[in-house]
């Protein structure tokens, strides 16, 4: 085998490994999206059809920020404050001059 053949095979191996990594990443991403969608569907169903179960589960959440999401007091006894986000936008946007000479 010549040196060029060996280099060509090595390049092909590199391309195949990269392709394999891309396919595995795509498969992993699809599985993660599917699990997330399943969790959303199940959570929505529980909150709609069994609100007492959703409340019981929410009260048992170990993280304070998770309990606050459901509007429950944190372990420190603080009542959660609703999250508020203000976005300030300019009233007038500068218009870029366009010369169409």
C-alpha positions as CSV (number, residue, x, y, z in Angstrom):
1,X,0.0,0.0,0.0
2,X,1.3,3.4,-0.8
3,X,1.4,6.3,1.6
4,X,-1.4,8.1,-0.4
5,X,-3.7,5.1,0.1
6,X,-3.1,5.0,3.8
7,X,-3.8,8.8,4.1
8,X,-7.0,8.4,2.1
9,X,-8.2,5.6,4.4
10,X,-7.3,7.7,7.4
11,X,-9.3,10.6,6.0
12,X,-12.2,8.3,5.3
13,X,-12.1,7.0,8.9
14,X,-12.1,10.6,10.2
15,X,-15.1,11.5,8.1
16,X,-17.0,8.3,9.2
17,X,-16.2,9.0,12.9
18,X,-17.5,12.6,12.5
19,X,-20.7,11.3,10.7
20,X,-21.2,8.7,13.5
21,X,-20.9,11.4,16.1
22,X,-23.4,13.6,14.3
23,X,-25.9,10.8,14.0
24,X,-25.5,9.9,17.7
25,X,-25.9,13.5,18.7
26,X,-29.0,13.9,16.5
27,X,-30.5,10.7,18.0
28,X,-29.8,11.9,21.6
29,X,-31.3,15.2,20.9
30,X,-34.5,13.6,19.4
31,X,-34.8,11.3,22.5
32,X,-34.4,14.3,24.9
33,X,-37.1,16.3,23.0
34,X,-39.4,13.3,23.1
35,X,-38.9,12.9,26.9
36,X,-39.5,16.6,27.4
37,X,-42.7,16.5,25.3
38,X,-43.9,13.4,27.2
39,X,-43.3,15.2,30.6
40,X,-45.2,18.2,29.4
41,X,-48.2,16.1,28.2
42,X,-48.3,14.1,31.5
43,X,-47.9,17.2,33.6
44,X,-50.7,19.0,31.7
45,X,-53.0,16.0,32.1
46,X,-52.3,15.7,35.8
47,X,-52.8,19.4,36.4
48,X,-56.1,19.3,34.4
49,X,-57.6,16.1,35.6
50,X,-56.0,15.6,39.1
51,X,-55.2,19.1,40.4
52,X,-55.0,17.7,44.0
53,X,-52.3,15.4,42.9
54,X,-50.4,18.2,41.2
55,X,-50.7,20.3,44.4
56,X,-49.4,17.4,46.5
57,X,-46.5,16.8,44.2
58,X,-45.6,20.5,44.0
59,X,-45.6,20.8,47.8
60,X,-43.1,18.0,48.1
61,X,-40.6,19.5,45.6
62,X,-37.1,19.7,47.2
63,X,-35.9,22.9,45.5
64,X,-37.3,26.2,46.6
65,X,-37.3,27.7,43.1
66,X,-39.4,24.8,42.0
67,X,-41.9,25.3,44.8
68,X,-42.0,29.0,44.1
69,X,-42.9,28.2,40.5
70,X,-46.2,26.7,41.8
71,X,-46.8,29.6,44.1
72,X,-45.9,27.8,47.4
73,X,-44.0,29.3,50.2
74,X,-40.3,28.4,50.3
75,X,-38.6,26.6,53.2
76,X,-37.6,30.0,54.6
77,X,-41.2,30.9,54.9
78,X,-41.1,33.5,52.2
79,X,-44.0,33.8,49.9
80,X,-42.8,33.7,46.4
81,X,-43.0,36.9,44.5
82,X,-44.4,36.7,41.0
83,X,-41.7,36.9,38.3
84,X,-41.9,40.1,36.4
85,X,-39.8,41.1,33.4
86,X,-39.9,44.5,31.9
87,X,-38.5,45.1,28.5
88,X,-37.9,48.7,27.6
89,X,-38.1,49.5,23.9
90,X,-37.4,52.8,22.3
91,X,-40.5,54.7,21.2
92,X,-38.9,55.7,17.9
93,X,-36.3,53.6,16.1
94,X,-33.8,55.5,14.0
95,X,-34.3,54.9,10.3
96,X,-31.2,54.2,8.3
97,X,-30.9,56.4,5.3
98,X,-31.0,54.5,2.1
99,X,-29.5,56.1,-1.0
100,X,-31.1,54.7,-4.2
101,X,-29.1,56.8,-6.6
